[in-house]
Every structure is written in structure tokens, then in C-alpha cells.
């Protein structure tokens, strides 16, 4: 068995792994890169394999950083089965066309600028229609069933506890007399995620490919985050402000709704009751059509919920409904939220604040110190959400510079990813046969290094942190047997990256010039010198445009 690591290598997004075993080539995940502009350009790059050679695909879950390049794969000729849990298939039927719609909107905006310059318009990465066609390939499977996907290759999907339908995938491949078992965790959930079961503990493996998003962190426990959530919300509402929650449309939104519904049962003191009454009088808006549709998928898959949630449902208490909850379907309804003078909670996608309605809500709420922006999920470096969480004083939204005066809070305990403690517990769960080797993916390098050291020192299992394109032969001592080129990138994308970098540098220059001109002690000859340098730069730019 060989594994080629083609995504989520020393970064958190873009999961994509090529496995060669028993005469077959297949993929585990085919996700999009998300975060900085440089990373997102990687989505347009050629795949690191021949699409025609792929026999089938295994999909761990529906999040776009694991599934988002499936329509691109389809457009390039892949027409073989994609095995995924039934709930993942249901969610992908919403999320992939929505992603295609975003690709169309993004390229339309870019093309308007290109057309003004007389440049040829560019096609989207894929369209909503392309995404809908790719759904024809999906083959739904159930948890805990061993299925044959090819002669001598069997797989089992088990609950990963990360989101509805998320799966740990066990793969058995027989080559001659030798059978090898590899386990891909996908994204592992916390043991205390609302609604969902805890991740399934796997008892044996030869090799483990494991996520490491929070490999160096410990989350706050459930009771603490619920109390902190209530404190932040009540203080903001009582001060006359809004609470804006940038939330991934699928998964986190449903969990927050559940927490809002359940929080009243956790405490009984007067201060808590007062805060709870404030919360219950507050309108809660879910402003994402995708989140609304996804909530329906959750309602249709309630058999996947944990026992506590199932019990509540049997008692007639729907965990996704409560007084004051309202869904906004249209763009007009969304705009009205920013004209509403009543303090409210607004849950809106996307979770990293890069696309969608959340950007409008941030533009209208970030500048006001009465408001709170409450983050509840991972923020990839380079995203608007990351910049806000990490203390940016000003950010650009739709071309306007917005001051960050609002209170900014981050409750890490709502993350759908296992922290260091539970990643370690997952490894300890291999009681029958511990992995001979562990590969850490889906994490930033610093986090991975901390986790690698802890695993090797405390458990004694050797760990590798693969580079992009490394090919590992899985034998008693796995080693790199080949390395394809670094992430492929087209000359056009390379030019676009340089242009984007230049744009940032021009902005820095503009800020520096403004600061100089505001200096009242500046002499006329200094101003003349600055003017001449700017004119010289302008002439160089004009020459490039004319050429």
C-alpha cells in the first residue's frame, strides 16, 4: 500500500490523499483550500494525479475543505463511485451546489473588472450545475458496515463525531498473503459536541492518518463554554448591542441552536436566571439559506444524534427549535437585520468571514463598541475572521476600511475538532493493535510538531508530518519512496499572486504617503520628492497596462 499526500499537508484545508493498494488507485477526500488568496488559488491548479486512473473515492464528510473539489474532479472526467455516509450525501447535495454558486459569484465580480480593462473573462472553478451533476456519483453507506469496494479492498465508515455524517474510514487491502489496514480519521470531533455522538474508538490499525487541527491546544469543557456564551450575550444585549456569530452553515449553527435551547437546564442561581431571561427575550436570527436547509437535513437524520438528544426528542422537545428563533431566507430579509434597532443575535455564514452574508453584518456591526463579534470555530490564517480574532484594528470589507471597535470574543470550546487530549485518547483506544506509524495531516506545522513530540514521548509510536507530494510506502518502517513536484501552480496563477501582493504593497505605500503628508513639519522639497517618486511609479504601471 502507498499513500501520496496531496492536500492538508502542514495546513488545515485541502484534504486530498491518493491511495494505491491491491491493484487499485483511489482517493480519500478531495477538498478545497480555504484561507489566504494564495491558498485559494491552489484550487485551480491541476490535480497531482491522472484523473482517469482513479477507480473510486472515499469521502470522510461534507465540509468543503474535504469535498469542495469533487465537481472539478467530475468536470475533468472522473465518473466513478464516491462512497460516503448517507447524511454526508444529503449535506453535499446542499453544500456543493452552494459552493458552485459562490464560484460563479466570485468570478462574475472578477470578470466585471477584467471586462473594464478589455481582458478575456475567466470561467468559474465550477458551477452550481456542475456540482449537481457530480452528485450522481455518490453512493450512500451506513455506519459500522464492512463493504467491498473492490476485489481485496474492504472499508468501514464509523462515526467521527465531528458533524452529521462525518466518518472515520478503516481500509483493509489484501496484496498477496499480506493484509494491510490503514485508518483515516477525517476530522475527529470532541467528546462533548452538542447533538452528536462521541467519535468511535477504533481498536486496531497498521497505519493511522490523523487530523491535528488542535494538536497543541486543550478546549474549555462544555459547562464552561455554555456559561461564558450566556455571559457574553447577556452583557451585550443589556448594553443595547448585537451579537454577531460568524458560523459555518452546516454543523456549528445547529449545535449553537441546540445550546441555546438547552442552556436553561445547566444552572439554577439568580444571576444565571436573569441572564437566561435576557437571552430568551432576544430575537435569534439564522441568516444563511444553506444553514436553514442543513437544519432540515439534521431533522431528517435524528437517528444519528446522541442518546440525550434522542430522549429530548421523544419528550417532545425539538433541540433545534425555541421561542425567538427566526430564519431569514431572502437577501432583502438579511439587509433588514442591519436596519433593525432591536438588540439581536445574528448567526450567519461563513465561519471564516470570507464570503456570504456575514461580511455585510460585519460591515454594519464591527465599528460599534456596543456590539460583540463572537467566534465559535477555527479561523484559518489569511482570512478576515483570523485577522479580527488576532487583534486587527481596521479591516477592509467590500473595499471600505472598517474600524474594529466591537468587542471580539472567541469560545474555542465550540470547535468541532478534537483537542490534544482527545486526539491522544483516540490513539490510546487502539487496544488490540496500535498503529506502527502515524501520519499527521490537517494542521498547522507548529501544532503538528507539538503533537508529534507528545505522541512519540508518551505512546512511543513513530510519527511523520508529510510534505505535499510525498509518497509513502507502508511497510514495517514507512518511508518516502517518491515525491511529486510541489503544489502545481499555473503561470497565470503565479502572475495573479504577484499582482495581489503588489496590491497589498501599494496599499502600504498609500498609508505611508498619507502619514508623511500629515506631518506638518514636512518641507516643500520633501513633498516634491514624494510626488516625483509616485509619478515615476505611475508611469511604470501605465507602461505595463499599455503593454
N, C-alpha and C positions, 0 to 999 in steps of 0.2 A: 504493500500500500504506500502511495505517495500523496503528500498534501502540498499544494502550491498556494502560498498566502498572497492573495491579490486584493486585499482591502482590510480596513480596520487594523492596519499594522502601525503601531505606535500612535494611532489616532482613534477617536471614538466612533467614527462613522464609516460608511462604505463597506460593510461586511461582504466578503466575497472569497470563497475558498474552492479551489479545484481539487477534487479527489480522484485518484486513479487506483482502481482495485479490481481484481477478478476480470480483467479484460474490458472494463468499462471506465468511462470518464464522466464524472457528474459534479454538479455544483452544490455547495451548501450556501445559500443566500446569494442575493445579487442586489446589494443595497446602494443607495445614493450617498455621496459625500455631502455633508452639510457643515456650514460654518463660514469660514472666510471665503471671499471671492475666489482666491487661488484654489482652495479645495473644491469648490463647486464646479470650477472649470474641468476638474478631473472627470466629471460625469459624462462629458462629451468625448473623452479620449477613447481610443479603441480598447476593446477588451484584451486582457492578457492571455487569450486562448482563441483557438479556432471555434467559432460558434457551432459549426457543422459537426464537430467532433463530440459534442456534449450529448450524452444519452438520456439524462433526466436531471431533475433538480429537486433538492430538499429545502424547504423554507421554514425557518425557525419561528417567525412571527411576522405580523403585518406592518410594523413600524417601517417608515420609508427608508431609514438607513440600513434596512435589511432586505426590503422588497422593491425599492424605488426604481431600479434599472431593469426590472423584468420586461416592461414594454419596449425598451431599447433592445433588449435581447431578442424579443419577439420580432421586432422590425428587421433585425439583421439575420433572420432565418431560423431561429430556434422554435421548433414546433413539437417538442417532446413533452412528456408529463412533468408537472410541478406538483410534488406531494406536500400537503400542508394540512394542519388540523382544520376541521370544518369551520370553527369560529374565525380562524385566520383567513380562510377563503371568503367568508362573509364580509369581514372587515376590509380585505383587499378589494372587494367589489365596490367599496366606497372610496377607499384611500387612493388607489392607483388612478382612477379617472379624475379624482380631485387633484392629484399631483400633475396629471396631464393638463388639466385646466390651468394650473399655476404656470406650467411651462409655456403654454400659449400666451397667457397674460404677460409674462416676463419678456418673452421675445417680441411681443407686439410693442411694448414700451421701448425696447432697444431699437426695433426696426423703424419706429417713428423718427428717432434721432438719426438713424442711418439714411433714411429717405431724404431728410432735410439736407443731408450732405451729398446726396446723389449716389449713395452706396447701395449695393445689392442687398435686399433683405435676407435675413438668415432664417432657416427653418427651426421650429422648436425641437428640443431633445426628443419629445414625442407628444402626441395629442391625447386628449381625453378619449377619443375614438380608438386610437392605437391601444390605450390601456384597457379599454373594454374588450377589444379583440383578444388581448393576451390572457384574459380571464378564462377563455375557453380551454386553456391548458391545465387548469387547476384540478387536482384530484384530491377530494377531501378524505381525511383519515381520522380515526378516533385515537384517544389516548390509550396507552397500555397494550396495544395490539401489535404483535410482531408480524410484519408483512414482507413478502418477497417483492423487491422492486426490479430484480434482475437475477438470472441464474447465479447462485453462490453469493448473492448480496441480500441481506435482510436488514430491516430497520424497525425501530420502535420510537414513537413520539410519546414523551411524558411531560406532564405539566411543569413548566418552568416558573410559574407564579409571578411573572413579570407583567403580563397583560392578558386579556382574554384570548385564549388560543395559543399563547406562547409555549414553545416546546423545547425541551432538551431532546436531542436526537442521538440515539445509540445506533451504531452501524457495525454489523458483522460482515466481514468479507472473507470468503474461503478461497485460498490460492494454493492449489495442490493439496498437501496434507496440513497446511498451516491455516488457522483461522485467526484473524486479527480483529479486535474490537476497538473502535475509536468512538469517543463521545464528544459531541459539540453542544456546549451549553446554550448557544444563542445568548440571550440576555437573562440572567438569573434575577428573580425578584427577592425582595425582603421577605422575612417570615411573618411580617405584620402588615402587609399591604391590605387595605380595606377591600372587601368583596372577595378577594381571590384566595385560593388555597396556597399553602406554602410550597416552595419548589420540591419536586420529587427527589428523594435521595437515591442515587444510583449505587449499586453495591459492587460493581466490577468494571474494569476497563483496562485495556493495554495502554491507550494514549488518550489524553484529555486536551481539548481545545477550549479554553475557558475565557470568558469576558473578565475585564479587570477595571471597569469604569471607576469604582471607588476602592481600588486596591490599597490605598493608603489612608482611608477615612473610616470613621465609625459614625453611623447615623444616630440622631436622637431617637429614643424609643417612642412608641405610639402615644402613650398618655401625655408625654411632654409636648409633642407637636400639636396635639389637639388643644391643649390649654394655651399654648403660645399663639396658635391660629386665632382662637377666640379673643385673646387679649389684644392682638394687633387689630383685628376687625372692629371690636367694640370701641377702642380708643379712637380709631379713625372716623368711624360713623358718628360718635358723640361729638367729635370736633368739626363735624359738617363736611367731611371729605368722602371721596370714593375709594374703594379698594379695587384695584385692577389686578387681576391674576392672569398673567400670560401662561396658558396651559395647553399642552398638546391635546389636540381634539379627541384623540382616542386613548382611553386608559385613564390618564390623570384626571380629566374632567369628571368622569364617572366616580372616581374614588373621592374626589372633593365633595361631590354631591352627597355621597354616602356619609362622609364625615360630618357634613352639615346636618344631616338628618339624625345622626346617631349621637352627636356630641352632648346632647342634653342628659344622657344617661351616665356620664362619667363622673359628675361632681354634684354635691348637694349643699354647698355653703352659700351664703347670701351674696357675696361678691360674684361668685360664679353665676348664680341665678340672674343677677342684674345684667351681667354681660350677655347671658344667653337670651334674655328678653330683648336686649338691643339687637342681637343677631336675628331673632325671629321676626322682628318688625321691619327688617331691612329687605328691600327687593333684591333678589339674586337673578342676574341675567346670564344665561349661557348664550354668548354671541358667536356662534360658529355653526353654520348649516351642517358641516361634517360631524361635529360633536353631537348634534341633535339626532342625525341618522345613526351614529355609532351607539348612542344611548338605546335606540331601538334594538340594535344587534345585541346589546347587553341584556335587554329584557327578554329576547328570544333565546338566550343561551344561559338561563339562570341555573341550569343543572351543573354548570362549571363553578358556581360560587362556593365559598366555604360554608361549613355547617351552620355557623352563627347566622349568616345571611339567609340561608335556606329556611332556617327556623323563623326568622323575622318575616319572610315572605308568607310562610304558612299561617302566621298570625295576622296576616292582612296588612303588614307594614312594608310597603314597597320602598326599598332603600334608595331608589332614585327619584323619589317624589317627596315634596314637603311644601307647606304654605309659603308663598312668596317667590317660588321658583317660576321663572318665565324664560321662554325660548324666543330668540329673535331670528326670524327666517330671512327677511329681506335686507338689502343694503340700506333702504330707507329707515327701517326699524333700528338698524345699527347706528345710523347717524343721529337718530333722535336720542339715543342714550347720552350722547355728548352735549345735548341741549337740555337734558333733564337736570333740574336743580335739587332733586331729592337724593341724599346720600345713598349710594348703592354699591353692591358687589357685582363686578363685571368679570366673567370668566371668558376669555377669548383666545383663539389660536392665532399664531403658532407659539409654541412654548419658548422658542429662542428669539422671538420677536422679529424674524426676518421677513415674513410675508403675512398676508392676511389682514383681517380687521384690527388686530391688536395694535398695529402701527398707528392707526387713526386714534385709538383710545389713548395710546401713549402721548401722541402729539397734543391731545386736549387735556391730559392729566399730569404729565411729568413736571410741568412748570410750577404747579400749585403746591405749596408746602402742606396744605390741608390733606392732600391725597396720599395714599400708600400704593406702591407697586410691590406686589407680593409674589416672589418667585418660588415655585414648588418643584422644579425639575432641573436637570443638568443643563448647563449653558456652555456650548462649545466655544473655544477661543475664536475670536474674529467676528462673533455675532453681536447684534445690537444688545441682546439680553446680557451677554457676557460683559460688555462694556459698562452697562448700567449697574450690574451687580458689583463690579470691581471698581466703582467709585468715580466713573466719568462725571465731570461737572457739566458738560454740554455734549449733546449728541445730534447727529443730523437725521431728520426724518422727512422723507419726501422733499429733500433739497433745502429744508429750513433748519436752522440751528435752534435747538430747544434746550433751555436750561433744565438741569436735573435738580429741582428743588423739592420734589416729593420725597416722602420717607420711602426708603428702599429696604425691603426685608427678604430674607431667603430662608425658608424652612426646608432644610435638606432631608429631613425625615420623611418627606412625601415622595422622595425619589423612588422610582420603580426598580432601581438596581440594588442588588445586594451590596452591603458594605464589606469591609475587610473581614469582620468577624464571621459573617455568614458565607463568604467565599471560602474561608478556611474550614468552616463546618461542613461545607459541601464536599471538600476534598477528604475530610475525615470520614465522611459517610461511606466511602468505598471500603467496606469491611471484608468482602470476600476476596477481592483482588484490587490493590491500589495501582493506579497508573504507573507505568515505568517512566513516563515522561509527560510533562505538562507544557503546553504552549499558551502563552498569554497574549490575547488579542483584545480589541475593542477597549482601549485605554490609552491615556496619555503616558508618555515614557516615564516620567517621574513616578507616577502611581504604580506603574508596572514594576519598576526596579525595587520599590519598597515591598511589594507583594512577593516578588521573586525571592528576595532575601529571606522573608519570613517563612515562605514555604520550604525553602531549602534548609534553613536552620532548624525549624520546628518539626517538619514532617520528613525531611530527608529525601524528597523526590526532586530530581533534577528538572530545571525549568529553562525554557528558551523563550526569548522575545523576538519573534520573526521580523525581518525586514520585508518590505514589499518585494514580491517576486521570488522569494526564496522557496526552493523545492526541497522538502524533507523526505528522505526515505525512512519509513517507520520500521526499524529493526531494533535489536536489543539496545543499541546506542544510537538513537536517531541523529542524523547528521544532514547538513546541507549538501545535496548532490548536484545542485544546479542553481542558477539564479538568472531568471529572465531579466530584461532591462528594467531600469527603474520605471516608475509610473509613466506610461506612454502619454505624450502630450504633442499636439499638432503645432506646426509653426504658427498658425493663425491664433491659437490659444496663447502661445508664448507671447505674441505681439500684444494681445489683449491684456495679458498680465502686466506687461511693461507699461502699457497705456494707463491702466488702473493705478499702478504705482506712481506714475508721473502725475496723475490727477491728485493723488494724496500729497505729493511733494509741492505741487502748485498751490494747494490749499495752505500748506505750512508756510510757503513763501508769502502768500497773501496776508496771513496772520502776522508774519514778521514785519512786512512792509507797513501794515496798519499801525503796529506797535511803534515803529520808528517814526511815522508821520505824526503820531500823537505826542511825540516828545517835543515840547515847546522850546527846548534848548538847541534843537537841530538847526544848523546853519543852512543858508540858501544853497551853498555849494554842495552840501551833503544831499539835499533834496534833489538837486540837478543830477548828481551822480547816480542816485537811486533810479531816477526817471530814465536815464540813458541805459542803465542795465536792463530795466524792464522792457524798454523799446527794443533793445537788442534781442532779448528772448522772444518777444512778439514776432520779430522778423523771421527768426529761425522756425518758429511754429508755423507761420504763414507759408514758408517755403515747403515745409513738409506737406501741408494740406494741398498746396497747389500741385505738388509732385504726385 
